[in-house]
Amino acid sequence: MTPQPNPQVGAAVKAADRAHVFHSWSAQELIDPLAVAGAEGSYFWDYDGRRYLDFTSGLVFTNIGYQHPKVVAAIQEQAATLTTFAPAFAVEARSEAARLIAERTPGDLDKIFFTNGGADAIEHAVRMARLHTGRPKVLSAYRSYHGGTQQAVNITGDPRRWASDSASAGVVHFWAPYLYRSRFYAETEQQECERALEHLETTIAFEGPGTIAAIVLETVPGTAGIMVPPPGYLAGVRELCDKYGIVFVLDEVMAGFGRTGEWFAADLFDVTPDLMTFAKGVNSGYVPLGGVAISGKIAETFGKRAYPGGLTYSGHPLACAAAVATINVMAEEGVVENAANLGARVIEPGLRELAERHPSVGEVRGVGMFWALELVKDRETREPLVPYNAAGEANAPMAAFGAAAKANGLWPFINMNRTHVVPPCNVTEAEAKEGLAALDTALSVADEYTA
């Protein structure tokens, strides 16, 4: 679709937004939201007719891109048939969505509890774990993000937690592996894995194994930096959970549904958790939907004992119809395979080539359509391009980098001193190369801030 400029409408949309919309994670008077006129595939455009290649996939959820006709048609058909219905009933779209998800989850994660998104999926996974074990504590990693609701944000291990952390949520944080900035003085992935697991077991011992209900981990951390865990780490966490009777929860809200080149990132590591959360890519974000995939042993806990939790819109028919269509589209069009193939053949080598040319790139890491460039002032010392949780003038280098990307038609995903490369999983080779070229130009701006 060719964008048609309509600046008057754009100005009205912007004025109404600024007058009435309260935006998340923002100082309201310091933001300048772009007024979006439309989107299709891997692109969106504003009311002035400027088009952007979306290397953010929305908020890492449009895994099949914008406005896929088959998913749009499925939502329209469902709306004409049964727009909504209470969650206590069996509804075709809900049943089919659960079946298709369960077919793809690892191991015996065959029961699906639907939520409205990823944060409330984490809330319910933790509640299930606590009720199943009768224990209060939850362990989670620093450098993680699990959602903005009260329990989920306390489980989060980055600065978004700080304002809401009252130290009363029963959450204990630990260091997960991250070799580039190792907390364990490791020099190899094997050392990092072994020392991270030793640290985790020591944390369990000092917190008291009998007090810990769950360990919650992003299979591959998302906004925290896309740190793919070293071989053996997740299997080691699985063993520790089995050893101490702890529920293992994997958060696949970002990593799931093709993002890593597998249906679920857990398949990359041959690991099955006890509970697994999902959202975002399950229906490409077309209608809000999330959920918890539940193992047999935890489902059995609530076989004759009521689970004390639910949501008015659990398994909403429109959202589930979108999920059914999305999963079928991904299977029919080879979207998961495209993420794996194009990621290995185009994205990874392209990013590594950029790293060779640009001194601002400290590390390239990722898998499938899930990549991050860590930007630094000095490659030798690994000093970050901007300080941790930088804002205002301190964040000027990253702001300049982002502005350069947008000026070249690329909408980047920037978090702290990283830019994430997370295009739709069905991005074309030509689109991927277009994005890499725009990144090349933007990184030249970041280079100006290096030592």
C-alpha positions as CSV (number, residue, x, y, z in Angstrom):
1,M,0.0,0.0,0.0
2,T,1.3,3.5,-0.9
3,P,0.9,5.9,2.0
4,Q,-1.3,8.9,1.2
5,P,-0.3,12.1,3.1
6,N,-3.0,13.7,5.2
7,P,-1.2,16.0,7.6
8,Q,-4.4,17.7,8.9
9,V,-5.8,14.4,10.1
10,G,-2.4,13.6,11.6
11,A,-2.4,16.9,13.5
12,A,-5.8,16.1,14.9
13,V,-4.8,12.6,16.0
14,K,-1.7,14.0,17.6
15,A,-3.6,16.8,19.4
16,A,-6.1,14.3,20.8
17,D,-3.3,12.0,22.0
18,R,-1.5,14.8,23.8
19,A,-4.7,16.0,25.4
20,H,-6.1,12.7,26.6
21,V,-3.8,9.6,26.3
22,F,-1.6,8.7,29.3
23,H,1.4,6.7,27.9
24,S,3.1,3.9,29.7
25,W,6.7,4.1,30.9
26,S,6.9,7.8,30.1
27,A,7.2,11.3,31.5
28,Q,4.1,12.6,29.8
29,E,5.3,16.1,29.0
30,L,8.7,14.9,27.6
31,I,7.4,12.5,24.9
32,D,6.4,13.2,21.3
33,P,4.5,10.1,20.0
34,L,4.5,9.6,16.2
35,A,1.0,9.7,14.7
36,V,0.6,6.4,12.7
37,A,-1.7,6.4,9.7
38,G,-1.3,2.7,8.7
39,A,0.8,-0.4,8.5
40,E,1.2,-3.4,6.2
41,G,3.7,-6.3,6.4
42,S,7.0,-5.1,7.7
43,Y,6.3,-1.4,7.3
44,F,4.2,1.4,8.9
45,W,3.8,5.1,7.9
46,D,2.8,8.4,9.3
47,Y,0.3,11.1,8.1
48,D,3.0,12.9,6.2
49,G,3.6,9.8,4.0
50,R,6.9,8.8,5.6
51,R,7.3,5.1,5.6
52,Y,9.4,3.1,8.2
53,L,10.7,-0.4,8.1
54,D,9.7,-1.8,11.5
55,F,12.7,-3.5,13.1
56,T,10.8,-3.6,16.5
57,S,7.8,-5.8,15.4
58,G,5.6,-3.4,17.4
59,L,6.8,-4.4,20.8
60,V,8.2,-7.7,19.5
61,F,4.8,-9.1,18.8
62,T,4.0,-8.7,15.1
63,N,5.7,-11.9,14.2
64,I,3.7,-12.2,10.9
65,G,3.8,-8.5,10.2
66,Y,0.9,-6.0,10.1
67,Q,-2.5,-6.7,8.5
68,H,-2.0,-10.2,7.3
69,P,-5.2,-10.8,5.3
70,K,-5.9,-14.3,6.6
71,V,-5.8,-13.2,10.2
72,V,-7.9,-10.0,9.5
73,A,-10.5,-12.2,7.8
74,A,-10.5,-14.7,10.7
75,I,-11.2,-11.8,13.2
76,Q,-14.0,-10.5,10.9
77,E,-15.6,-13.9,10.5
78,Q,-15.4,-14.6,14.3
79,A,-17.0,-11.1,15.0
80,A,-19.9,-12.0,12.7
81,T,-20.4,-15.4,14.3
82,L,-19.7,-14.9,18.1
83,T,-18.1,-11.7,19.1
84,T,-17.6,-12.6,22.8
85,F,-18.6,-15.2,25.4
86,A,-17.8,-15.9,29.0
87,P,-14.8,-18.1,29.8
88,A,-16.7,-20.9,31.6
89,F,-18.1,-22.2,28.3
90,A,-16.6,-24.3,25.6
91,V,-16.2,-22.1,22.5
92,E,-14.8,-23.4,19.2
93,A,-12.2,-20.7,18.7
94,R,-10.9,-21.1,22.3
95,S,-10.8,-24.9,22.1
96,E,-9.0,-24.8,18.7
97,A,-6.5,-22.2,19.8
98,A,-5.7,-24.3,22.9
99,R,-5.3,-27.4,20.8
100,L,-2.9,-25.8,18.3
101,I,-0.8,-24.3,21.1
102,A,-0.6,-27.5,23.0
103,E,0.5,-29.4,19.8
104,R,3.6,-27.1,19.7
105,T,4.6,-26.8,23.4
106,P,7.4,-29.0,24.6
107,G,6.8,-32.1,26.7
108,D,3.4,-32.5,28.5
109,L,2.5,-28.8,28.6
110,D,-1.0,-29.7,27.3
111,K,-3.3,-27.6,29.4
112,I,-3.7,-23.9,28.4
113,F,-4.9,-21.2,30.7
114,F,-5.7,-18.1,28.6
115,T,-4.9,-14.5,29.9
116,N,-5.1,-11.1,28.3
117,G,-1.3,-10.7,27.9
118,G,2.1,-11.7,29.2
119,A,2.2,-9.9,32.5
120,D,-1.0,-11.6,33.8
121,A,0.3,-14.9,32.4
122,I,3.3,-14.5,34.8
123,E,1.0,-13.5,37.6
124,H,-1.0,-16.7,37.2
125,A,2.0,-18.9,36.6
126,V,3.5,-17.7,39.9
127,R,0.1,-18.2,41.7
128,M,-0.1,-21.8,40.3
129,A,3.5,-22.5,41.5
130,R,2.9,-21.2,45.0
131,L,-0.4,-23.2,45.3
132,H,1.2,-26.3,43.9
133,T,4.2,-26.2,46.3
134,G,2.8,-24.4,49.3
135,R,5.9,-22.2,49.3
136,P,6.1,-18.4,49.1
137,K,9.3,-17.4,47.4
138,V,10.1,-16.8,43.7
139,L,13.7,-16.6,42.2
140,S,14.3,-14.6,39.1
141,A,17.2,-13.1,37.2
142,Y,18.6,-9.6,37.1
143,R,18.6,-8.3,33.6
144,S,15.1,-9.6,32.9
145,Y,11.6,-8.3,32.2
146,H,8.4,-10.1,33.0
147,G,5.6,-7.5,32.8
148,G,4.2,-4.3,34.4
149,T,1.6,-5.7,36.9
150,Q,2.5,-5.8,40.5
151,Q,3.9,-9.3,40.8
152,A,5.3,-9.4,37.3
153,V,7.2,-6.1,37.7
154,N,8.7,-7.3,41.0
155,I,9.9,-10.5,39.3
156,T,11.5,-8.2,36.7
157,G,15.2,-7.6,37.2
158,D,15.7,-4.2,35.5
159,P,15.1,-0.6,36.5
160,R,11.5,-0.7,35.6
161,R,11.0,-2.6,38.9
162,W,12.5,0.0,41.2
163,A,9.6,2.3,41.6
164,S,7.2,-0.5,42.5
165,D,9.6,-2.7,44.6
166,S,8.5,-2.7,48.2
167,A,10.6,-5.7,49.0
168,S,7.5,-7.6,50.1
169,A,6.7,-9.6,47.0
170,G,8.6,-12.7,48.0
171,V,11.0,-12.3,45.1
172,V,14.8,-12.9,45.2
173,H,17.0,-12.0,42.3
174,F,20.2,-13.8,41.1
175,W,22.7,-13.4,38.3
176,A,22.0,-15.4,35.1
177,P,24.8,-16.0,32.5
178,Y,26.0,-13.1,30.4
179,L,29.6,-13.8,29.3
180,Y,30.2,-10.3,27.8
181,R,29.7,-8.7,31.2
182,S,30.3,-11.8,33.3
183,R,29.6,-11.5,37.1
184,F,31.6,-14.7,37.5
185,Y,35.0,-13.7,36.0
186,A,34.4,-16.3,33.3
187,E,36.4,-16.5,30.1
188,T,34.5,-19.2,28.2
189,E,30.8,-20.1,27.8
190,Q,31.4,-23.3,29.7
191,Q,32.9,-21.4,32.7
192,E,30.0,-19.0,32.6
193,C,27.5,-21.8,32.6
194,E,29.1,-23.7,35.4
195,R,29.7,-20.7,37.6
196,A,26.2,-19.3,37.0
197,L,24.7,-22.6,38.0
198,E,26.9,-22.8,41.1
199,H,25.8,-19.3,42.0
200,L,22.1,-20.2,41.6
201,E,22.4,-23.3,43.7
202,T,24.2,-21.3,46.4
203,T,21.3,-18.8,46.3
204,I,18.8,-21.6,46.7
205,A,20.7,-23.0,49.7
206,F,20.9,-19.6,51.5
207,E,17.3,-18.7,50.8
208,G,16.1,-22.2,51.9
209,P,15.0,-24.7,49.3
210,G,11.8,-25.4,51.2
211,T,10.7,-21.8,50.9
212,I,11.1,-21.5,47.1
213,A,8.0,-22.1,44.9
214,A,9.5,-21.2,41.5
215,I,12.4,-20.1,39.4
216,V,11.2,-17.8,36.6
217,L,13.5,-17.2,33.6
218,E,13.0,-15.8,30.1
219,T,14.2,-18.6,27.9
220,V,16.1,-16.0,25.9
221,P,15.9,-12.6,27.7
222,G,14.3,-10.0,25.5
223,T,14.4,-6.3,26.4
224,A,17.2,-7.0,28.9
225,G,19.6,-7.7,26.0
226,I,18.9,-10.9,24.1
227,M,21.5,-12.9,26.0
228,V,21.2,-16.5,24.6
229,P,22.0,-18.8,27.5
230,P,25.1,-20.9,27.1
231,P,24.8,-24.7,26.3
232,G,23.8,-26.6,29.4
233,Y,22.5,-23.7,31.5
234,L,18.7,-24.2,31.2
235,A,19.2,-28.0,31.5
236,G,21.2,-27.3,34.7
237,V,18.4,-25.1,36.0
238,R,15.9,-27.8,35.2
239,E,18.0,-30.3,37.3
240,L,18.2,-27.9,40.2
241,C,14.4,-27.4,40.2
242,D,13.9,-31.2,40.2
243,K,16.5,-31.6,43.0
244,Y,14.8,-29.2,45.3
245,G,11.1,-29.6,44.3
246,I,10.9,-26.1,42.7
247,V,8.6,-25.3,39.8
248,F,10.5,-24.2,36.7
249,V,8.7,-21.4,34.8
250,L,9.9,-20.3,31.4
251,D,8.7,-16.9,30.1
252,E,8.3,-17.2,26.3
253,V,6.3,-14.1,25.9
254,M,8.9,-12.6,23.5
255,A,10.9,-15.7,22.5
256,G,7.9,-17.8,21.5
257,F,6.1,-18.4,18.3
258,G,8.9,-18.4,15.8
259,R,11.0,-15.5,17.1
260,T,14.1,-17.7,17.7
261,G,13.6,-19.9,14.6
262,E,11.6,-22.5,16.7
263,W,8.0,-22.5,17.8
264,F,9.3,-22.1,21.3
265,A,12.9,-21.2,22.3
266,A,12.8,-24.0,24.8
267,D,13.2,-26.3,21.8
268,L,16.6,-24.8,21.1
269,F,17.8,-26.2,24.4
270,D,15.8,-29.4,24.6
271,V,14.3,-28.3,28.0
272,T,10.7,-28.7,29.2
273,P,9.6,-26.4,32.1
274,D,6.7,-27.0,34.4
275,L,4.9,-23.9,33.3
276,M,5.5,-21.7,30.3
277,T,4.0,-18.3,29.6
278,F,3.3,-16.9,26.2
279,A,1.6,-13.9,24.5
280,K,2.6,-11.4,21.8
281,G,3.4,-13.7,18.8
282,V,0.6,-16.2,19.5
283,N,-1.6,-14.0,17.3
284,S,0.9,-11.4,16.2
285,G,-0.7,-9.0,18.7
286,Y,-3.8,-8.5,16.5
287,V,-6.1,-8.9,19.6
288,P,-4.7,-9.0,23.2
289,L,-4.0,-12.6,24.2
290,G,-1.6,-14.5,26.5
291,G,-1.5,-17.6,28.5
292,V,0.1,-20.3,30.6
293,A,0.9,-23.8,29.3
294,I,0.6,-26.1,32.2
295,S,2.3,-29.5,32.8
296,G,0.4,-32.6,33.8
297,K,1.6,-32.6,37.4
298,I,0.6,-29.0,38.1
299,A,-2.7,-29.4,36.2
300,E,-3.4,-32.4,38.5
301,T,-3.1,-30.2,41.5
302,F,-6.3,-28.4,40.4
303,G,-8.1,-31.5,39.2
304,K,-10.4,-31.7,42.2
305,R,-9.3,-28.4,43.9
306,A,-10.6,-25.2,42.3
307,Y,-8.0,-22.9,40.9
308,P,-8.6,-19.6,42.6
309,G,-8.0,-17.3,39.6
310,G,-9.5,-16.2,36.3
311,L,-10.2,-13.3,34.0
312,T,-13.4,-12.0,32.4
313,Y,-11.9,-12.2,28.9
314,S,-9.9,-15.4,29.4
315,G,-9.8,-17.0,25.9
316,H,-11.7,-14.2,24.3
317,P,-13.2,-15.5,21.0
318,L,-11.8,-12.7,18.8
319,A,-8.3,-13.2,20.3
320,C,-8.5,-16.9,20.0
321,A,-9.7,-16.8,16.4
322,A,-6.7,-14.6,15.6
323,A,-4.4,-17.1,17.3
324,V,-5.8,-20.0,15.3
325,A,-5.4,-18.1,12.0
326,T,-1.9,-16.9,13.0
327,I,-0.6,-20.3,13.9
328,N,-2.1,-21.8,10.7
329,V,-0.5,-19.0,8.6
330,M,2.9,-19.6,10.3
331,A,2.7,-23.3,9.5
332,E,1.4,-22.9,5.9
333,E,3.9,-20.1,5.0
334,G,6.9,-21.5,6.8
335,V,7.3,-18.4,9.0
336,V,9.3,-20.3,11.7
337,E,11.6,-21.7,9.1
338,N,12.1,-18.3,7.5
339,A,13.1,-16.9,10.9
340,A,15.7,-19.6,11.3
341,N,17.0,-19.5,7.7
342,L,17.1,-15.7,7.2
343,G,18.5,-15.2,10.6
344,A,21.4,-17.5,10.0
345,R,22.0,-16.6,6.4
346,V,21.4,-12.8,6.3
347,I,20.8,-11.2,9.7
348,E,23.7,-12.8,11.6
349,P,26.4,-12.4,9.0
350,G,25.1,-8.9,8.2
351,L,25.3,-7.8,11.8
352,R,28.8,-9.3,12.3
353,E,30.0,-7.5,9.2
354,L,28.6,-4.2,10.7
355,A,30.5,-5.0,14.0
356,E,33.8,-5.3,12.1
357,R,33.3,-1.8,10.6
358,H,31.9,0.1,13.5
359,P,33.9,0.6,16.7
360,S,30.6,1.4,18.6
361,V,29.5,-2.2,18.4
362,G,30.9,-4.2,21.3
363,E,29.0,-7.5,20.8
364,V,26.5,-9.1,18.4
365,R,24.3,-11.8,19.9
366,G,21.1,-13.6,19.1
367,V,19.3,-16.3,17.2
368,G,16.6,-16.4,14.5
369,M,14.9,-13.0,14.3
370,F,16.0,-12.1,17.8
371,W,19.3,-10.1,17.9
372,A,21.0,-7.3,19.8
373,L,23.9,-5.0,19.2
374,E,25.6,-3.9,22.4
375,L,27.0,-0.4,21.8
376,V,30.1,0.7,23.6
377,K,32.4,3.8,23.9
378,D,35.5,1.6,24.0
379,R,35.8,-2.0,22.7
380,E,38.8,-2.7,24.9
381,T,37.3,-1.7,28.2
382,R,33.7,-2.5,27.1
383,E,32.5,0.8,28.6
384,P,28.9,1.2,27.6
385,L,28.0,3.9,25.1
386,V,25.7,5.4,27.7
387,P,25.5,4.7,31.5
388,Y,23.1,2.1,32.9
389,N,19.6,3.5,32.9
390,A,20.8,6.7,31.3
391,A,18.3,9.6,30.6
392,G,18.4,13.1,29.3
393,E,21.8,14.4,28.2
394,A,23.6,11.2,29.5
395,N,21.6,9.3,26.9
396,A,22.5,11.7,24.0
397,P,24.6,9.1,22.0
398,M,21.7,6.6,21.9
399,A,19.2,9.3,21.1
400,A,21.4,10.4,18.2
401,F,21.7,6.9,16.9
402,G,18.0,6.4,17.1
403,A,17.3,9.6,15.2
404,A,19.7,8.6,12.5
405,A,18.0,5.3,12.1
406,K,14.6,6.9,11.7
407,A,15.9,9.5,9.3
408,N,16.9,6.6,7.1
409,G,13.5,4.9,7.3
410,L,14.2,2.4,10.0
411,W,12.3,2.3,13.3
412,P,14.7,0.9,15.8
413,F,14.2,-0.9,19.2
414,I,16.5,0.8,21.6
415,N,16.9,-0.1,25.3
416,M,19.8,1.4,27.3
417,N,23.0,0.8,25.4
418,R,21.6,-1.7,23.0
419,T,19.7,-1.7,19.8
420,H,17.6,-4.8,19.1
421,V,17.1,-6.3,15.7
422,V,13.7,-7.9,15.8
423,P,11.9,-7.6,12.5
424,P,8.8,-9.7,11.7
425,C,9.6,-13.4,11.5
426,N,8.3,-13.4,7.9
427,V,10.5,-10.4,6.8
428,T,11.9,-10.8,3.3
429,E,15.6,-11.0,2.4
430,A,15.3,-7.6,0.6
431,E,13.7,-6.0,3.7
432,A,16.3,-7.5,6.0
433,K,19.1,-6.1,3.8
434,E,17.3,-2.7,3.7
435,G,17.3,-2.6,7.5
436,L,20.9,-3.6,7.8
437,A,21.9,-0.8,5.4
438,A,20.0,1.7,7.5
439,L,21.7,0.4,10.6
440,D,25.0,0.8,8.9
441,T,24.3,4.6,8.5
442,A,23.0,5.0,12.0
443,L,26.0,3.2,13.6
444,S,28.3,5.8,11.9
445,V,26.6,8.3,14.2
446,A,27.2,6.2,17.2
447,D,30.8,5.8,16.2
448,E,31.3,9.5,16.7
449,Y,30.9,9.0,20.5
450,T,33.5,6.2,20.8
451,A,37.0,6.7,22.2
